[in-house]
Amino acid sequence: MFYCPPTDIRVSVDVGCKSHQVAVGLSSGEVLDEFSIDHQPEGFRIFFSKLEQLERQYQCPVRVAMEGYNGYARSLDSMVLARGWHLYNINNLKLAKFKEIFPGAAKTDH
């Protein structure tokens, strides 16, 4: 058996109104950390400090999957994008409902 190095650091954020649950793992499947942050500047500082440390340690890009853009995630999602990290929208009930009401071809632009 051979070792396959990770290709990215995967971060999942379960967004809440006062705090957010965070899980961090590698693309190889290894879970690195799970923690909660307050929806406050200090919580965001902890979030970015931990992820930047892992980014340096593993020399991999960070990819963040978050429950939704804007809303309670608004300030955190803009800070993620400002760092140049990929941000993915997951489990968005409003988006699913919109697609149900207005079905159409997928967009081809970025």
DSSP file (Angstrom, degrees, kcal/mol; ACC not computed):
  #  RESIDUE AA STRUCTURE BP1 BP2  ACC     N-H-->O    O-->H-N    N-H-->O    O-->H-N    TCO  KAPPA ALPHA  PHI   PSI    X-CA   Y-CA   Z-CA
    1    1 A M              0   0    0      0, 0.0     2,-0.3     0, 0.0     0, 0.0   0.000 360.0 360.0 360.0 142.4    0.0    0.0    0.0
    2    2 A F        -     0   0    0      2,-0.0     2,-0.4     0, 0.0     0, 0.0  -0.794 360.0-109.2-117.2 159.1    1.3    3.5   -0.8
    3    3 A Y        -     0   0    0     -2,-0.3     0, 0.0     1,-0.0     0, 0.0  -0.727  23.9-158.9 -88.4 130.0    0.7    6.9    0.7
    4    4 A C        -     0   0    0     -2,-0.4     3,-0.1    24,-0.1    24,-0.0  -0.933  18.9-134.6-108.5 111.2   -1.3    9.3   -1.3
    5    5 A P        -     0   0    0      0, 0.0     2,-0.0     0, 0.0     0, 0.0  -0.305  29.2 -99.1 -65.4 149.1   -0.7   12.9   -0.2
    6    6 A P        -     0   0    0      0, 0.0     3,-0.1     0, 0.0    20,-0.0  -0.336  23.1-157.5 -66.5 148.7   -3.7   15.1    0.3
    7    7 A T  S    S+     0   0    0      1,-0.3     2,-0.3    -3,-0.1    19,-0.0   0.621  71.0   1.8-100.6 -17.7   -4.6   17.5   -2.5
    8    8 A D        -     0   0    0     52,-0.2    19,-1.9     2,-0.0     2,-0.5  -0.992  65.2-113.0-161.7 164.3   -6.6   20.0   -0.4
    9    9 A I  E     -Ab  26  62A   0     52,-2.9    54,-2.8    -2,-0.3     2,-0.5  -0.911  34.3-152.7-101.3 124.7   -7.8   20.9    3.0
   10   10 A R  E     -Ab  25  63A   0     15,-3.1    15,-2.7    -2,-0.5     2,-0.4  -0.877  11.5-172.2-108.5 127.1  -11.6   20.6    3.2
   11   11 A V  E     -Ab  24  64A   0     52,-2.8    54,-3.4    -2,-0.5     2,-0.5  -0.961   5.0-166.1-121.2 130.2  -13.5   22.7    5.7
   12   12 A S  E     -Ab  23  65A   0     11,-2.8    11,-2.2    -2,-0.4     2,-0.5  -0.968   5.1-165.2-117.3 130.3  -17.2   22.4    6.4
   13   13 A V  E     -Ab  22  66A   0     52,-2.7    54,-1.3    -2,-0.5     2,-0.8  -0.962  10.6-158.8-121.0 119.9  -19.1   25.1    8.3
   14   14 A D  E     -A   21   0A   0      7,-2.9     7,-2.0    -2,-0.5     2,-0.3  -0.868  28.5-140.8 -93.5 107.6  -22.5   24.6    9.8
   15   15 A V        +     0   0    0     -2,-0.8     2,-0.3     5,-0.2     5,-0.2  -0.506  27.3 171.4 -81.0 133.3  -23.8   28.2   10.1
   16   16 A G        -     0   0    0      3,-0.4    -1,-0.0    -2,-0.3     4,-0.0  -0.807  43.2-110.4-128.2 172.6  -25.8   29.3   13.1
   17   17 A C  S    S+     0   0    0     -2,-0.3     3,-0.1     1,-0.1    -1,-0.1   0.845 114.2  17.5 -76.8 -32.2  -26.9   32.7   14.2
   18   18 A K  S    S+     0   0    0      1,-0.3    21,-2.8    20,-0.1     2,-0.3   0.682 133.8  11.1-110.9 -26.2  -24.6   33.0   17.3
   19   19 A S  E     - C   0  38A   0     19,-0.3     2,-0.4    20,-0.1    -3,-0.4  -0.970  61.6-138.7-150.0 163.8  -22.0   30.3   16.6
   20   20 A H  E     - C   0  37A   0     17,-2.8    17,-2.5    -2,-0.3     2,-0.4  -0.982  13.2-136.7-128.9 136.7  -20.8   28.1   13.8
   21   21 A Q  E     -AC  14  36A   0     -7,-2.0    -7,-2.9    -2,-0.4     2,-0.4  -0.785  25.3-164.2 -90.9 135.3  -19.6   24.4   13.9
   22   22 A V  E     -AC  13  35A   0     13,-3.4    13,-2.4    -2,-0.4     2,-0.4  -0.968  13.2-174.3-126.1 135.4  -16.5   23.7   11.9
   23   23 A A  E     -AC  12  34A   0    -11,-2.2   -11,-2.8    -2,-0.4     2,-0.4  -0.995   9.0-166.4-125.9 136.2  -15.0   20.4   10.7
   24   24 A V  E     +AC  11  33A   0      9,-3.1     8,-2.8    -2,-0.4     9,-1.8  -0.978  17.7 150.1-126.8 133.1  -11.7   20.2    9.0
   25   25 A G  E     -AC  10  31A   0    -15,-2.7   -15,-3.1    -2,-0.4     2,-0.3  -0.902  38.7-104.7-148.4 177.5  -10.2   17.3    7.1
   26   26 A L  E >   -A    9   0A   0      4,-2.6     3,-2.2    -2,-0.3   -17,-0.2  -0.728  32.3-114.1-105.6 158.4   -8.0   16.3    4.2
   27   27 A S  T 3  S+     0   0    0    -19,-1.9   -18,-0.1     1,-0.3    -1,-0.1   0.696 115.1  69.4 -63.4 -17.3   -9.0   15.1    0.8
   28   28 A S  T 3  S-     0   0    0    -20,-0.2    -1,-0.3     2,-0.1   -24,-0.1   0.571 122.0-105.0 -76.2  -8.8   -7.4   11.8    1.8
   29   29 A G  S <  S+     0   0    0     -3,-2.2     2,-0.3     1,-0.3    -2,-0.1   0.292  75.4 137.2 105.3  -9.1  -10.2   11.3    4.3
   30   30 A E        -     0   0    0      1,-0.0    -4,-2.6    -5,-0.0     2,-0.5  -0.562  49.7-136.9 -75.7 129.8   -8.4   12.1    7.5
   31   31 A V  E     +C   25   0A   0     -2,-0.3    -6,-0.3    -6,-0.2     3,-0.1  -0.763  23.1 179.5 -85.7 127.0  -10.3   14.4   10.0
   32   32 A L  E     -     0   0A   0     -8,-2.8     2,-0.3    -2,-0.5    -7,-0.2   0.822  56.2 -13.9 -97.7 -38.1   -8.0   17.0   11.4
   33   33 A D  E     -C   24   0A   0     -9,-1.8    -9,-3.1     2,-0.0     2,-0.4  -0.990  42.4-160.7-164.8 152.9  -10.2   19.0   13.8
   34   34 A E  E     +C   23   0A   0     -2,-0.3     2,-0.3   -11,-0.2   -11,-0.2  -0.980  31.7 145.5-139.2 131.1  -13.7   19.9   14.8
   35   35 A F  E     -C   22   0A   0    -13,-2.4   -13,-3.4    -2,-0.4     2,-0.4  -0.966  39.3-120.5-158.0 169.2  -14.5   23.0   16.7
   36   36 A S  E     -C   21   0A   0     -2,-0.3     2,-0.4   -15,-0.2   -15,-0.2  -0.928  22.0-165.1-118.1 142.6  -17.1   25.8   17.3
   37   37 A I  E     -C   20   0A   0    -17,-2.5   -17,-2.8    -2,-0.4     2,-0.2  -0.970  21.0-120.3-126.5 146.0  -16.5   29.5   16.8
   38   38 A D  E     -C   19   0A   0     -2,-0.4     2,-2.2   -19,-0.2   -19,-0.3  -0.512  30.0-113.2 -75.9 150.2  -18.6   32.4   17.9
   39   39 A H  S    S+     0   0    0    -21,-2.8    -1,-0.1    -2,-0.2   -20,-0.1  -0.445  88.0  99.3 -81.6  64.3  -20.0   34.7   15.3
   40   40 A Q  S  > S-     0   0    0     -2,-2.2     4,-2.2     1,-0.0     3,-0.3  -0.917  92.8 -97.1-143.3 161.7  -17.7   37.5   16.6
   41   41 A P  H  > S+     0   0    0      0, 0.0     4,-2.3     0, 0.0     5,-0.1   0.875 123.4  53.2 -53.2 -39.8  -14.4   38.9   15.5
   42   42 A E  H  > S+     0   0    0      1,-0.2     4,-2.1     2,-0.2     5,-0.2   0.896 108.0  50.3 -64.9 -39.3  -12.5   36.7   18.0
   43   43 A G  H  > S+     0   0    0     -3,-0.3     4,-2.3     1,-0.2    -1,-0.2   0.904 111.0  48.8 -64.2 -40.9  -14.2   33.5   16.6
   44   44 A F  H  X S+     0   0    0     -4,-2.2     4,-2.6     2,-0.2     5,-0.3   0.881 108.4  54.5 -66.0 -37.8  -13.3   34.5   13.1
   45   45 A R  H  X S+     0   0    0     -4,-2.3     4,-2.4    -5,-0.2    -2,-0.2   0.922 109.9  46.7 -61.0 -43.9   -9.7   35.1   14.2
   46   46 A I  H  X S+     0   0    0     -4,-2.1     4,-2.5     2,-0.2     5,-0.2   0.930 111.2  52.7 -62.2 -46.3   -9.5   31.6   15.7
   47   47 A F  H  X S+     0   0    0     -4,-2.3     4,-2.0     1,-0.2    -2,-0.2   0.943 115.0  39.2 -54.2 -53.9  -11.1   30.1   12.5
   48   48 A F  H  X S+     0   0    0     -4,-2.6     4,-2.6     1,-0.2     5,-0.2   0.851 112.7  56.1 -71.3 -34.2   -8.5   31.7   10.2
   49   49 A S  H  X S+     0   0    0     -4,-2.4     4,-1.8    -5,-0.3    -1,-0.2   0.938 110.5  44.8 -61.4 -47.1   -5.6   31.1   12.5
   50   50 A K  H  X S+     0   0    0     -4,-2.5     4,-2.0     1,-0.2    -2,-0.2   0.921 116.2  45.9 -63.8 -44.5   -6.3   27.4   12.6
   51   51 A L  H  X S+     0   0    0     -4,-2.0     4,-2.4    -5,-0.2    -2,-0.2   0.886 111.2  51.0 -70.4 -37.8   -6.8   27.1    8.9
   52   52 A E  H  X S+     0   0    0     -4,-2.6     4,-2.0     2,-0.2    -1,-0.2   0.875 109.1  52.3 -66.5 -35.6   -3.8   29.2    7.9
   53   53 A Q  H  X S+     0   0    0     -4,-1.8     4,-2.3    -5,-0.2    -2,-0.2   0.921 111.8  45.5 -63.9 -44.1   -1.6   27.0   10.2
   54   54 A L  H  X S+     0   0    0     -4,-2.0     4,-2.8     2,-0.2     5,-0.3   0.872 109.2  56.2 -66.4 -36.7   -2.9   23.8    8.5
   55   55 A E  H  X>S+     0   0    0     -4,-2.4     4,-1.4     1,-0.2     5,-0.6   0.908 111.6  42.9 -61.5 -42.3   -2.4   25.4    5.1
   56   56 A R  H  <5S+     0   0    0     -4,-2.0    -2,-0.2     2,-0.2    -1,-0.2   0.908 115.2  50.2 -68.0 -42.3    1.2   26.0    5.9
   57   57 A Q  H  <5S+     0   0    0     -4,-2.3    -2,-0.2     1,-0.2    -3,-0.2   0.919 123.0  28.3 -64.5 -45.9    1.7   22.6    7.4
   58   58 A Y  H  <5S-     0   0    0     -4,-2.8    -1,-0.2     2,-0.1    -2,-0.2   0.570  92.8-137.1 -95.7 -10.9    0.2   20.6    4.6
   59   59 A Q  T  <5 +     0   0    0     -4,-1.4    -3,-0.2    -5,-0.3    -4,-0.1   0.909  61.1 128.4  53.6  45.3    1.0   22.9    1.7
   60   60 A C      < -     0   0    0     -5,-0.6    -1,-0.2    -6,-0.2   -52,-0.2  -0.924  64.7-101.4-127.8 151.3   -2.5   22.4    0.3
   61   61 A P        -     0   0    0      0, 0.0   -52,-2.9     0, 0.0     2,-0.4  -0.413  35.7-123.2 -69.5 151.2   -5.2   24.8   -0.8
   62   62 A V  E     -b    9   0A   0    -54,-0.2    24,-1.2    -2,-0.1     2,-0.4  -0.816  23.8-170.4 -97.1 133.3   -8.1   25.4    1.5
   63   63 A R  E     -bd  10  86A   0    -54,-2.8   -52,-2.8    -2,-0.4     2,-0.5  -0.992   6.6-159.9-125.7 124.7  -11.6   24.8    0.3
   64   64 A V  E     -bd  11  87A   0     22,-2.9    24,-3.2    -2,-0.4     2,-0.5  -0.902   6.4-165.2-111.8 127.3  -14.5   25.9    2.4
   65   65 A A  E     -bd  12  88A   0    -54,-3.4   -52,-2.7    -2,-0.5     2,-0.3  -0.955  17.6-177.6-109.3 123.9  -18.1   24.5    2.1
   66   66 A M  E     -bd  13  89A   0     22,-3.0    24,-2.7    -2,-0.5   -52,-0.1  -0.915  37.5-115.9-127.7 149.4  -20.6   26.6    3.9
   67   67 A E  S    S-     0   0    0    -54,-1.3     2,-0.3    -2,-0.3   -53,-0.1   0.733  88.7 -24.8 -56.7 -27.4  -24.3   26.3    4.5
   68   68 A G        -     0   0    0     20,-0.1     2,-0.2     2,-0.1    -1,-0.2  -0.913  62.6-103.2-178.9 153.2  -25.2   29.4    2.5
   69   69 A Y  S    S-     0   0    0     -2,-0.3     5,-0.2    -3,-0.1     3,-0.1  -0.531  86.6  -0.5 -81.0 155.5  -23.9   32.7    1.3
   70   70 A N  S >  S+     0   0    0      3,-0.2     3,-1.7    -2,-0.2     4,-0.3  -0.181  97.1  77.8  63.2-155.4  -25.0   35.8    3.0
   71   71 A G  G >  S-     0   0    0      1,-0.3     3,-1.4     2,-0.2     4,-0.3  -0.285 120.9 -13.8  54.7-137.7  -27.5   35.7    5.9
   72   72 A Y  G 3  S+     0   0    0      1,-0.3     4,-0.3     2,-0.1    -1,-0.3   0.727 143.0  55.5 -67.0 -21.1  -25.7   34.6    9.1
   73   73 A A  G <> S+     0   0    0     -3,-1.7     4,-3.1     1,-0.2     5,-0.3   0.526  77.7 106.9 -86.1  -5.5  -22.7   33.5    7.1
   74   74 A R  H <> S+     0   0    0     -3,-1.4     4,-1.8    -4,-0.3     5,-0.2   0.853  80.8  37.7 -48.5 -56.7  -22.3   36.9    5.4
   75   75 A S  H  > S+     0   0    0     -4,-0.3     4,-1.5    -3,-0.2    -1,-0.2   0.887 119.0  49.0 -67.9 -36.1  -19.2   38.3    7.2
   76   76 A L  H  > S+     0   0    0     -4,-0.3     4,-2.1    -3,-0.2    -1,-0.2   0.909 108.9  52.1 -69.4 -41.5  -17.4   34.9    7.3
   77   77 A D  H  X S+     0   0    0     -4,-3.1     4,-2.2     1,-0.2    -1,-0.2   0.889 108.9  50.2 -65.3 -36.9  -18.0   34.1    3.6
   78   78 A S  H  X S+     0   0    0     -4,-1.8     4,-2.0    -5,-0.3    -1,-0.2   0.871 110.2  50.4 -68.2 -33.9  -16.6   37.4    2.5
   79   79 A M  H  X S+     0   0    0     -4,-1.5     4,-0.9     2,-0.2    -2,-0.2   0.870 109.4  51.3 -69.8 -35.8  -13.5   36.9    4.6
   80   80 A V  H ><>S+     0   0    0     -4,-2.1     5,-1.5     1,-0.2     3,-0.8   0.944 112.4  45.8 -63.0 -48.2  -13.0   33.4    3.1
   81   81 A L  H ><5S+     0   0    0     -4,-2.2     3,-1.7     1,-0.2    -2,-0.2   0.859 105.3  60.9 -64.7 -35.5  -13.2   34.8   -0.4
   82   82 A A  H 3<5S+     0   0    0     -4,-2.0    -1,-0.2     1,-0.3    -2,-0.2   0.773 100.7  55.5 -63.2 -25.5  -10.8   37.7    0.5
   83   83 A R  T <<5S-     0   0    0     -4,-0.9    -1,-0.3    -3,-0.8    -2,-0.2   0.500 117.7-114.7 -83.9  -3.7   -8.2   35.1    1.2
   84   84 A G  T < 5 +     0   0    0     -3,-1.7    -3,-0.2     1,-0.3     2,-0.2   0.617  67.2 144.8  81.9  11.5   -8.6   33.6   -2.2
   85   85 A W      < -     0   0    0     -5,-1.5    -1,-0.3     1,-0.1     2,-0.2  -0.512  57.2-103.7 -80.9 152.2   -9.9   30.3   -0.9
   86   86 A H  E     -d   63   0A   0    -24,-1.2   -22,-2.9    -2,-0.2     2,-0.5  -0.558  35.6-159.4 -72.9 138.5  -12.6   28.4   -2.8
   87   87 A L  E     -d   64   0A   0     -2,-0.2     2,-0.4   -24,-0.2   -22,-0.2  -0.986   5.5-167.0-126.1 125.2  -16.0   28.7   -1.2
   88   88 A Y  E     -d   65   0A   0    -24,-3.2   -22,-3.0    -2,-0.5     2,-0.6  -0.897  16.4-136.3-114.5 140.9  -18.8   26.3   -1.9
   89   89 A N  E     +d   66   0A   0     -2,-0.4     2,-0.3   -24,-0.2   -22,-0.2  -0.842  31.8 178.8 -95.1 122.0  -22.5   26.7   -1.1
   90   90 A I        +     0   0    0    -24,-2.7    -2,-0.0    -2,-0.6   -25,-0.0  -0.903  51.4   5.0-125.7 154.0  -24.0   23.5    0.4
   91   91 A N  S    S+     0   0    0     -2,-0.3     2,-0.9     1,-0.2    -1,-0.2   0.832  70.8 168.4  51.3  44.3  -27.4   22.4    1.7
   92   92 A N     >  -     0   0    0      1,-0.2     4,-2.1    -3,-0.2    -1,-0.2  -0.785  19.5-170.8 -95.8 105.2  -29.2   25.6    0.7
   93   93 A L  H  > S+     0   0    0     -2,-0.9     4,-2.5     1,-0.2     5,-0.2   0.862  85.5  54.6 -61.9 -38.8  -32.9   25.0    1.1
   94   94 A K  H  > S+     0   0    0      2,-0.2     4,-2.5     1,-0.2    -1,-0.2   0.913 108.5  48.3 -63.2 -42.3  -33.8   28.3   -0.6
   95   95 A L  H  > S+     0   0    0      2,-0.2     4,-2.4     1,-0.2    -2,-0.2   0.915 111.9  49.5 -64.3 -42.7  -31.8   27.5   -3.6
   96   96 A A  H  X S+     0   0    0     -4,-2.1     4,-1.7     1,-0.2    -2,-0.2   0.909 112.1  48.1 -62.3 -42.4  -33.4   24.0   -3.9
   97   97 A K  H  X S+     0   0    0     -4,-2.5     4,-2.2     2,-0.2    -2,-0.2   0.900 110.4  52.0 -65.5 -41.0  -36.9   25.6   -3.6
   98   98 A F  H  X S+     0   0    0     -4,-2.5     4,-3.1     1,-0.2    -2,-0.2   0.925 110.2  48.2 -60.5 -45.6  -36.0   28.2   -6.2
   99   99 A K  H  < S+     0   0    0     -4,-2.4    -1,-0.2     1,-0.2    -2,-0.2   0.825 110.0  53.3 -66.1 -30.4  -34.9   25.5   -8.6
  100  100 A E  H  < S+     0   0    0     -4,-1.7    -1,-0.2    -5,-0.2    -2,-0.2   0.906 116.0  38.3 -68.6 -41.9  -38.0   23.5   -7.9
  101  101 A I  H  < S+     0   0    0     -4,-2.2    -2,-0.2     1,-0.2    -3,-0.2   0.876 128.4  32.4 -76.8 -39.5  -40.2   26.5   -8.8
  102  102 A F  S  < S-     0   0    0     -4,-3.1    -1,-0.2    -5,-0.2    -2,-0.1  -0.634  79.1-175.3-120.3  71.4  -38.1   27.8  -11.7
  103  103 A P        +     0   0    0      0, 0.0     2,-0.3     0, 0.0    -3,-0.1  -0.365  20.3 139.1 -67.9 147.3  -36.6   24.7  -13.4
  104  104 A G        -     0   0    0     -5,-0.1     3,-0.1    -2,-0.0    -2,-0.0  -0.981  53.7 -60.9-172.7 172.3  -34.2   25.5  -16.2
  105  105 A A        -     0   0    0     -2,-0.3     2,-0.1     1,-0.1     0, 0.0  -0.305  61.8 -99.0 -64.3 149.8  -30.9   24.6  -17.8
  106  106 A A        -     0   0    0      1,-0.1    -1,-0.1     2,-0.0     2,-0.1  -0.407  40.5-108.2 -68.2 146.0  -27.8   25.0  -15.7
  107  107 A K        -     0   0    0      1,-0.1    -1,-0.1    -2,-0.1    -3,-0.0  -0.432  20.6-157.3 -71.5 149.7  -25.8   28.1  -16.3
  108  108 A T        +     0   0    0     -2,-0.1    -1,-0.1     2,-0.0     2,-0.1   0.523  64.0  88.7-107.3  -7.6  -22.5   27.7  -18.1
  109  109 A D              0   0    0      1,-0.1    -2,-0.1     0, 0.0     0, 0.0  -0.432 360.0 360.0 -85.5 167.1  -20.7   30.9  -16.8
  110  110 A H              0   0    0     -2,-0.1    -1,-0.1     0, 0.0    -3,-0.0   0.493 360.0 360.0 -68.4 360.0  -18.6   31.0  -13.6
